[in-house]
Amino acid sequence: MRLYRIEAAGEDRAGIVASLCRVLADRGVNIAELSTRSPPGPGGSPHYEMTIAAEVPENNDARELREALAAEADRLVVDVAIMPA
């Protein structure tokens, strides 16, 4: 397993956690830790931030995982970053 940190941020809306976690689960990624927070954003609108410590199997292609997360982030209109931990 390789350990990665995944961060997501954007306007708070239903389904962010479920959708991004589904991308990870479909690729056999284990979520070791997940935290979220919703601080007020610009103008007082709700802002959402999520951080995941993910255990990625060695046989997973990191680039493919990044692309899948980016595609889901585009659909959700959030920003996602993935980096080795």
PALO-776671 format. One record per residue: x, z, y of N, C-alpha, C in turn; residue number from 1. Coordinates in steps of 0.02 Angstrom, whole numbers, plus 50000, padded with zeros to 5 digits. Example, Ala and Ser with C-alpha at 12.3 -4.5 7.8 and 13.67 -1.06 7.14 Angstrom:
BEGIN
(atom (50660 50390 49716) (50615 50390 49775) (50660 50390 49835) 1)
(atom (50642 50354 49888) (50684 50357 49947) (50645 50394 50002) 2)
//
This chain:
BEGIN
(atom (50042 50000 49940) (50000 50000 50000) (50044 50000 50063) 1)
(atom (50019 49965 50113) (50050 49966 50180) (50001 49999 50227) 2)
(atom (50026 50040 50272) (49983 50076 50318) (49979 50038 50385) 3)
(atom (49918 50026 50408) (49906 49992 50472) (49862 50036 50515) 4)
(atom (49868 50026 50580) (49824 50057 50629) (49782 50001 50658) 5)
(atom (49717 50011 50658) (49670 49962 50685) (49632 49995 50742) 6)
(atom (49630 49962 50799) (49595 49988 50857) (49543 49937 50880) 7)
(atom (49485 49962 50896) (49431 49919 50922) (49404 49952 50986) 8)
(atom (49386 49911 51034) (49358 49936 51097) (49311 49884 51126) 9)
(atom (49259 49908 51158) (49212 49864 51191) (49149 49901 51211) 10)
(atom (49099 49863 51231) (49035 49892 51249) (49005 49925 51187) 11)
(atom (48979 49985 51195) (48950 50022 51139) (48886 49987 51117) 12)
(atom (48882 49974 51051) (48822 49942 51022) (48819 49960 50949) 13)
(atom (48761 49955 50920) (48751 49970 50849) (48787 49918 50806) 14)
(atom (48817 49941 50752) (48845 49896 50702) (48920 49885 50705) 15)
(atom (48955 49912 50754) (49026 49900 50760) (49063 49928 50699) 16)
(atom (49051 49991 50684) (49085 50024 50628) (49068 49988 50563) 17)
(atom (49004 49978 50550) (48983 49946 50487) (49014 49877 50478) 18)
(atom (49013 49838 50530) (49038 49769 50525) (49113 49765 50514) 19)
(atom (49151 49804 50553) (49223 49802 50545) (49245 49834 50479) 20)
(atom (49211 49887 50459) (49227 49918 50394) (49209 49873 50336) 21)
(atom (49158 49832 50343) (49139 49784 50291) (49195 49732 50281) 22)
(atom (49224 49709 50336) (49281 49662 50332) (49337 49694 50291) 23)
(atom (49352 49757 50305) (49405 49792 50269) (49387 49802 50196) 24)
(atom (49327 49825 50182) (49305 49838 50113) (49306 49774 50072) 25)
(atom (49286 49718 50101) (49285 49655 50065) (49355 49633 50043) 26)
(atom (49406 49661 50075) (49475 49644 50059) (49512 49700 50023) 27)
(atom (49475 49750 49999) (49505 49804 49960) (49546 49853 50001) 28)
(atom (49534 49855 50066) (49571 49900 50110) (49539 49968 50109) 29)
(atom (49580 50020 50102) (49555 50089 50102) (49560 50117 50172) 30)
(atom (49507 50148 50195) (49507 50180 50261) (49527 50253 50250) 31)
(atom (49588 50270 50271) (49614 50338 50262) (49588 50385 50315) 32)
(atom (49577 50358 50375) (49552 50399 50430) (49517 50353 50480) 33)
(atom (49463 50378 50509) (49425 50340 50558) (49402 50388 50612) 34)
(atom (49414 50371 50675) (49389 50411 50730) (49359 50366 50783) 35)
(atom (49309 50391 50817) (49276 50353 50870) (49265 50398 50930) 36)
(atom (49255 50365 50986) (49235 50401 51047) (49198 50352 51092) 37)
(atom (49157 50380 51135) (49117 50339 51181) (49122 50366 51252) 38)
(atom (49178 50354 51284) (49184 50376 51354) (49144 50330 51399) 39)
(atom (49127 50354 51459) (49092 50310 51506) (49139 50252 51527) 40)
(atom (49111 50193 51529) (49150 50134 51549) (49141 50121 51623) 41)
(atom (49164 50064 51646) (49156 50046 51717) (49082 50045 51736) 42)
(atom (49066 50075 51791) (48997 50077 51815) (48953 50124 51774) 43)
(atom (48984 50164 51730) (48945 50213 51692) (48916 50186 51627) 44)
(atom (48925 50121 51613) (48899 50093 51551) (48939 50122 51492) 45)
(atom (48907 50130 51433) (48942 50159 51376) (48997 50113 51351) 46)
(atom (49055 50141 51338) (49113 50106 51312) (49127 50135 51243) 47)
(atom (49150 50096 51196) (49162 50119 51128) (49234 50107 51108) 48)
(atom (49264 50158 51077) (49332 50152 51052) (49334 50178 50981) 49)
(atom (49367 50141 50937) (49373 50162 50867) (49446 50152 50846) 50)
(atom (49471 50200 50807) (49538 50195 50779) (49534 50208 50705) 51)
(atom (49566 50165 50666) (49565 50170 50593) (49637 50172 50567) 52)
(atom (49651 50218 50522) (49713 50217 50483) (49693 50184 50417) 53)
(atom (49721 50125 50404) (49701 50085 50346) (49758 50076 50298) 54)
(atom (49743 50085 50233) (49792 50072 50180) (49777 50003 50151) 55)
(atom (49821 49956 50165) (49811 49886 50145) (49852 49872 50082) 56)
(atom (49820 49847 50029) (49858 49830 49969) (49913 49780 49984) 57)
(atom (49970 49788 49949) (50028 49744 49960) (50011 49670 49951) 58)
(atom (49964 49654 49906) (49948 49584 49892) (49902 49552 49944) 59)
(atom (49880 49590 49994) (49838 49562 50047) (49882 49527 50099) 60)
(atom (49859 49470 50122) (49893 49432 50174) (49874 49463 50242) 61)
(atom (49923 49492 50276) (49909 49525 50340) (49880 49476 50392) 62)
(atom (49904 49414 50391) (49878 49365 50439) (49805 49350 50426) 63)
(atom (49786 49343 50363) (49716 49330 50345) (49672 49389 50366) 64)
(atom (49697 49450 50357) (49660 49510 50377) (49651 49510 50453) 65)
(atom (49703 49495 50490) (49699 49491 50563) (49647 49439 50585) 66)
(atom (49648 49381 50553) (49601 49328 50570) (49529 49348 50555) 67)
(atom (49518 49381 50499) (49450 49403 50481) (49425 49456 50529) 68)
(atom (49469 49503 50548) (49449 49554 50597) (49436 49522 50665) 69)
(atom (49477 49474 50685) (49468 49440 50749) (49402 49402 50751) 70)
(atom (49385 49369 50697) (49322 49332 50694) (49262 49379 50700) 71)
(atom (49266 49436 50666) (49210 49484 50671) (49209 49516 50740) 72)
(atom (49267 49529 50769) (49269 49556 50837) (49238 49507 50888) 73)
(atom (49252 49443 50879) (49222 49393 50923) (49146 49394 50917) 74)
(atom (49121 49400 50856) (49049 49403 50845) (49018 49464 50878) 75)
(atom (49054 49521 50875) (49030 49583 50903) (49044 49590 50978) 76)
(atom (49085 49546 51005) (49108 49549 51074) (49145 49615 51088) 77)
(atom (49195 49628 51045) (49239 49685 51055) (49311 49660 51046) 78)
(atom (49358 49700 51069) (49429 49685 51061) (49454 49724 51000) 79)
(atom (49494 49691 50957) (49522 49724 50899) (49597 49709 50897) 80)
(atom (49635 49761 50881) (49708 49754 50871) (49726 49786 50805) 81)
(atom (49771 49755 50768) (49796 49782 50706) (49872 49781 50708) 82)
(atom (49902 49837 50691) (49975 49843 50694) (50000 49889 50637) 83)
(atom (50061 49877 50614) (50088 49923 50563) (50092 49994 50592) 84)
(atom (50076 50042 50550) (50078 50112 50573) (50146 50142 50562) 85)
//
